[in-house]
Amino acid sequence: MIKFSATLLATLIAASVNAATVDLRIMETTDLHSNMMDFDYYKDTATEKFGLVRTASLINDARNEVKNSVLVDNGDLIQGSP
């Protein structure tokens, strides 16, 4: 087991020496609650502050800033706009 660990460690070190550096932007969304509409139900008026269209615009802007971007979502999508 020690021989295997030493071999693995040596391989990882050798690979990291030859590896190129990559800038990566990790974006995350969570608790969207299906808020697809740009409507503030508390104020009973349309808004540009939130909604799926606003979220998509922010994500696209962020992706355009950095070539290597990853978007992950924590879920919780099935509760939200009436």
C-alpha positions as CSV (number, residue, x, y, z in Angstrom):
1,M,0.0,0.0,0.0
2,I,2.8,2.4,0.8
3,K,4.5,1.6,-2.5
4,F,1.2,2.3,-4.3
5,S,0.8,5.6,-2.4
6,A,4.3,6.7,-3.2
7,T,3.9,5.9,-6.9
8,L,0.5,7.7,-7.0
9,L,2.1,10.8,-5.3
10,A,5.0,10.8,-7.7
11,T,2.7,10.6,-10.7
12,L,0.5,13.4,-9.4
13,I,3.5,15.6,-8.8
14,A,5.0,14.9,-12.2
15,A,1.6,15.6,-13.8
16,S,1.2,18.9,-12.0
17,V,4.6,20.1,-13.0
18,N,3.7,19.7,-16.7
19,A,0.1,20.9,-16.4
20,A,-0.9,24.3,-17.7
21,T,-2.7,26.7,-15.4
22,V,-6.3,27.2,-16.3
23,D,-8.5,30.0,-14.9
24,L,-12.0,28.7,-14.0
25,R,-15.0,30.6,-12.9
26,I,-17.5,28.4,-10.9
27,M,-21.0,29.9,-10.7
28,E,-23.7,28.5,-8.5
29,T,-27.4,29.0,-8.2
30,T,-29.7,27.7,-5.5
31,D,-33.3,28.0,-4.3
32,L,-34.6,29.5,-7.6
33,H,-38.1,28.2,-6.5
34,S,-39.3,28.4,-10.1
35,N,-39.4,32.2,-9.9
36,M,-39.6,32.5,-13.7
37,M,-41.6,35.6,-13.9
38,D,-40.1,39.1,-13.3
39,F,-42.9,40.0,-10.9
40,D,-42.7,41.1,-7.3
41,Y,-45.7,39.6,-5.6
42,Y,-45.1,41.5,-2.3
43,K,-45.3,44.9,-4.2
44,D,-47.7,43.6,-6.8
45,T,-45.7,45.0,-9.7
46,A,-43.3,44.0,-12.4
47,T,-39.6,44.2,-11.6
48,E,-36.2,43.8,-13.3
49,K,-34.5,42.8,-10.0
50,F,-35.2,39.0,-10.3
51,G,-36.8,36.3,-12.3
52,L,-35.4,33.6,-14.6
53,V,-34.8,36.1,-17.4
54,R,-32.7,38.3,-15.1
55,T,-30.8,35.2,-13.8
56,A,-30.1,34.0,-17.4
57,S,-28.8,37.5,-18.3
58,L,-26.4,37.6,-15.3
59,I,-25.2,34.1,-16.1
60,N,-24.6,35.0,-19.8
61,D,-22.7,38.1,-18.8
62,A,-20.5,36.2,-16.4
63,R,-19.8,33.5,-19.0
64,N,-18.7,36.2,-21.5
65,E,-16.2,37.6,-19.0
66,V,-14.3,34.3,-18.4
67,K,-13.7,31.7,-21.1
68,N,-13.8,28.7,-18.8
69,S,-17.0,28.9,-16.8
70,V,-19.1,26.2,-15.1
71,L,-22.6,26.7,-13.7
72,V,-23.9,24.3,-11.1
73,D,-27.3,24.4,-9.4
74,N,-28.3,23.1,-6.0
75,G,-31.9,22.4,-7.1
76,D,-35.0,23.3,-5.2
77,L,-36.7,24.2,-8.5
78,I,-40.3,23.0,-8.0
79,Q,-41.7,25.7,-5.6
80,G,-42.3,29.3,-6.6
81,S,-44.4,31.5,-8.9
82,P,-48.1,30.7,-8.7
